[in-house]
């Protein structure tokens, strides 16, 4: 083959590649006009070997030229296929029912944790006058006795049972919420408040530094009356501290430093009034953590251990097995006979529920007050049953059962 064909083939290949790449010719390595210097010890190729090598190279170049020409001829068709919009493919899957069509799952009602009598081992290590343990924290009987004596000064505070339930609910709630937080930092800030006040700082300055209690004015002024929303422990501190003095005590949100400004004597003890300023040294907690701790009390999801059975009987009904409507409605006594509830049981259930309604109504916690409507509905139903029983009529069952041939038997 004539060696002059090799440069011509390369030029043809370059022109084809230039057409495919939009006019930009690829860089080609020029073939030297003269053979490169070889190793003198390496034998030179014979003319027959050189001719065979050139023939092989020609065949390879011709194949490449043919491939490039074919690609150039089909370039438009390939480009059209690539730019053509793809046809969407739809596959059917079982996605189930839409969320709007799925009935919501019924929430399982949360069962309250009822109080229990503590064992000697559980009371071990606590003071001898421990009346009950709330989340492992003791409540002293002397504290309970002091609050009961304070409430006893006001005839409108109710009987011993009602006063006892109000006192214990307040103490249990305070200890249960406080148990959810580490009080070391709170106590340090409480000590700082007293140190600042002793050094001449005003109570108003400390209110600006920290906070005040719910129910106070923005300036921290509180008007404390008996049977107020602040609770027995707050009231006791206000009425038993001298004017011009200050005291501190544990609160559901932390600690309260209370400075007594003045006291107004009413025509009766129920009308007595204390004017004061309150600094709240709150637990250093997120609002969500505080709400969770308060809800655990409102839903009776805390551990309450009492020292004896007599203390258990004094607790609010939310920590005891409380009688309900079904417990006092007529039941089948056998043979189809309906057993009437006793008027005494109905009155006892009504009194119990009304006492709890009063406690919840006076509570500043919105979650606690949400339980009031349900209790009021139960009380109303019990009163209807009691009226029917005392008037000589049949007591209607709380739940309407299907009529049976024996349903009218007494």
Secondary structure, 3 states (H helix, E strand, C coil): CCCHHHHHHHHHHHHHHHHHCCCCCCCCCCCCCCCCCCCCCCCCCCHHHHHHHHHHHHHHHHHHHHHHHHHHHCHHHHHHHHHCCCCCCCCCCCCCCCHHHCCCCCCCCCCCCCCEECCHHHHCCCCCCEEEEECCEEEEHHHHHHHHHHHCCCHHHCCHHHHHHHHHHHHHHHHHHHCCCCCHHHHHHHHHHHHHHHCCCCHHHHHHHCCCCCCCCCCCEEEEECCCCCCHHHHHHHHHCCCCCEEEEEECCEEEEEEEEEEECCCCHHHCEEEEEEEEEECCCCHHHHHHHHHHHHCCCCCEEECCHHHHHHCCHHHCCCCCHHHHCCEECCCCCEECCCHHHHHHHHHHHHHHHHHHHHCCCHHHHCCHHHHHHHHHHHHHHHHHHHCCCCCCCCCCCCCCCCCCCC
